[in-house]
Structure formats: C-alpha cells, structure tokens
C-alpha cells in the first residue's frame, strides 16, 4: 500500500469514527500543550534570572561575612559571623591593584517619615560604587557624597515610588525626611527601574554607609560588592582577598567570597532541574494519552476483525496490516500534536503579552521534545494493537 | 489447475480432535465450473477455506497453479491469494465507509497498482457488472443484488484464475440470486475457474461438476 493510499484509507476511518478520533486528538493535544507550556515557563524563569544577573556585569565578587565550615556543599548565601567585616576591611580591599570598586553595604529596614506620612522602606547604606555596581539610574539629583565611607552625612536618595508616596507631586530635592528618628536631606531620586534580583528598587533609600552605621548602630557590613577589572585572573584576586582578610582578622578566614558565575550557575542548575521535573510530570499526561490510544485501538481491532480478515483474504500481508494500524496512530498523533503545539504557542504568546516584565517564550526545543515524546508514546502503545491486528487470521472474514 | 492430494484437516474439539476433511483427492482443471453441496457441518466450508488458502491443511498437499502450498508461510499465501483467487462471500464483506468504487479498488490499492491503471480497471469492471452509475455510492445505499455485484467486481479486479463463491445467493431474493448466478456463469465462460459452495440445489445443479460432501468425505455426482 502506498503512503498516499494509507493516508486516505486512515482518513476515511477517522471520518467514520469521529468521536473516537476527537477524544484521542483532545487527549494528545492536551498532553503536548502541558509539556510545552510547563517547560516554556520553567525555561522563561531561568532566562529571567540569568538576565537579572547579567545586568550586574560579569566581574562582580560578593563577600559575605562568616564562613561555612563544610566544603563542597551548596554556596552559602548567609554565613554566620565571628568577626565583623568592617569599612576598614573594605578600604584595604579597595587598595588591591586589581580591584576597581568596592561597595560596602549595611542594609536593614527603617521607617521613613515626612510630616504625617510614613512608610517602611529598605535602607541601604553604601557608597557611589554601589550605584555603579547595580547600575542605578537617577531621575533627579546626584549620587551619594564622595566621602560616604568616611563621613557621617545625612544625605538620602529615594526610590521612585517612595518619593512619590512621601512627596506626591512636590519636588523632594532638598527636603528633609526622618529615618527612625535620624534626619536626612533628600539629594536624589532614582529612576523607576522596577525590581532587580528580588530588590524592589523603587522602595529603597540609599544613604552614606557611614550614616547607616549610626542608624543601625553597627559596624558590621552586610556584604561587600567588589568589581574587579576583566583582565585579571579571578581566582588569584579571590585568594588575595582571603589572605588579606585572614591577616586582618587574627588568622581567621571568616569570610565567604562568591562569584557572579557561581551564583548564576547554581541558579541555572536549579532551574534546569525544575524545568526537567515539571516537563516530566507533564509527559505523564502523554503517557496516559498513550494508554488510551492502546485501549481504544485494541477495541478497534476487535471491532474490525472481519475487515482485517477481508484485507488479508484479498492479499494484505501481516506487515501491511501492522503498518496500517501504526500509521493510523501516527497520523492521529501528528495531527493532535500540531494542534497542541499551536495552542501552546498561542497560550505562551498571550501570556508574554500579559506579563511583559518576564521574558516568557516557548523555546523551539520544547516544541520538538513534546512532539517527539508524543510520537514515541504513540508508537510504543500502538505496537501491541497493531500486532494483534496482524495476528487476525484471514479466515475471520467468514465469521460474520 | 488445482490439485488436492489426500488432504486431511483436523480441528481440536474438547479432549480429542474433529476429523473435518478425510483424504480428499480432487483435481480441478482451468475453466471448470464446480459446485460443492452438502449439509451443515459436512466440511464444505472448510474445503472452501483450504482451496482459498484462508486456512492451512494438516496432511496431504494442495497445489495451486503449480505452487505446492502446504509448506508456505502466511505472507506467501497472502501473495498467492492476491494473484490467483477472487472471493465472493454470502454477506458480501464490503467496507461500509468506502464507496463502491473504493471497495472494488481495494485489492489494487493493497497491491500498489498505479492510480491511473486502477481507475481504468475498476471503471471497466463496474461497467461489466452494470453498476457504473453507482460507483460513488456506499454499501448502505445499495440493494443486496447490487452489493454482490460490487463484491464480484472486487473479486475480479486482480484478474484471478479462480473464483471461490461461498453461498453467493444466500442473502439475496430469487431474482437477484439468478442475476448473480448468470453473471458468474458468464465469467466462467470467459475461462475463469468457478467454485460455488451452496445449500441451494437449484444453484448447485447448474454446475458441470457437482460435488457432494458428507462427513468430510466427497463424492462426485
């Protein structure tokens, strides 16, 4: 039987059994849709995180106070401190030749008030190097004073929404606000950049790190961001920083340095695993569809025994009967997959339009994988019915 | 030419086995017109299945057009069936979802005959059985006599040397039955070997050679 004849023979069969064809198409399309949509969402999330990190630039080191003693485990995001990491440490690190910038950070939340209005905000005490490292942009005003790490100055930079909330349409520049009882003068307002790495930039207050020592009554830095020039050997710089801190902290190496790459690849690994697991769960729906194909096909073989007997009586070989049944489910699965893929693409595109902040998209490999899994499932599950059909004896044509 | 030599067939039945065909010896020449009659259970349908290569024989040898068939595998038997034998069934065995044309063309489709030639051969045969105007009708829209004509056209489409008809008039009224018998006889006159299995004496009597089966044994009349 030629391919064209196989296709038209099976098409007539589908036209005759509309209900069966409809149900199978629906199930397979749904399975394919689930695989593509879930995998795409996982992949989009991964890309989103990757993009956020990329905004930081690739030569950033993050120094955390404290050291986890177990080596080889996951990267510690928060360590426990023995000896504080201080501004003096930061200044010494900044003196290393490979280091371009060091942004010391003391962070906490405080209540920002102006007249009767007040609002909780994230307060970040740092220097202009932080502005550089996080690529902050100003809506109006200037950065922090140049001596932010040495002199206690009561200057503050407000996030866009915070400025809006506290000052409405007034110009906040030069106005005074209070942070947990400490008075600050507004010297700048950030442009609205939305969220970055889980930090809502529109609701922060940036103050000189020296001033934050007073506000939070501590000398311990929350962390250091170190920008190193791109030409240097990253590991060598890391080792020198460790050595420097060890010398300054009475021989204790009580800091943890993590690199941009390490954090990013850790995130990537997590996201890949998550996407894989979610995709696998979705593939189970295809497995269910496959079992349904098998059952309905077995029923169909039983119903068509006489027809199969006839085909054999008029010269059809076992191989041809097998091909007939395998082609039947292949055609069904291809048609259903195309429908499922189209629906998935439509859904993802719509979602991307609705949530422009996250780059939602359906990668081509998700389509390919879903299609491949669907085809393989149908091949696997149509094998048994096809073999049963091939086993029908030609004599069954006379059993009617 | 068809030659059966000491053919035996057994069916398993309970603890023992049923001896359905007993030492059948039969030679049928090309162009013969032969009827097989006998009561139910006499083995006449089994004999037809053997002749049509639909079932296997247990002992003896069946030679079809010079091909010994006993040792053949299923695929080779299918090939021989397609090449030499046209079947006509009591209940027509047409596929309901296909048109008359498509039903007749089915053996050609299985044999991968090119579309052009297919169309020519099917149209000529539908003309011959008087159904050219019904080519696009499906079986539920046709009468019993018309259905059997479609089935005859399908049996002829591969240009077989042998037509096996199993109760071809069994489901038809008198008039349609007669028409079908005349059609088959006309084919026989053109040189096709015709073997008819029937209950109906009136149909069976018309054949040149009449075989009676009782309890798995044949006797020529």
Interface residues (C-beta under 8 A of the other chain):
Chain A: X1 X2 X5 X9 X12 X13 X15 X16 X306 X307 X310 X311 X312 X313 X314 X315 X316 X317 X318 X319 X320 X393 X394 X395 X397 X398 X400
Chain B: X45 X49 X52 X54 X55 X74 X75 X78 X79 X81 X82 X83 X87 X89 X91 X93 X95 X96 X97 X98 X102 X106 X107 X109 X110 X111 X112 X154 X158 X166
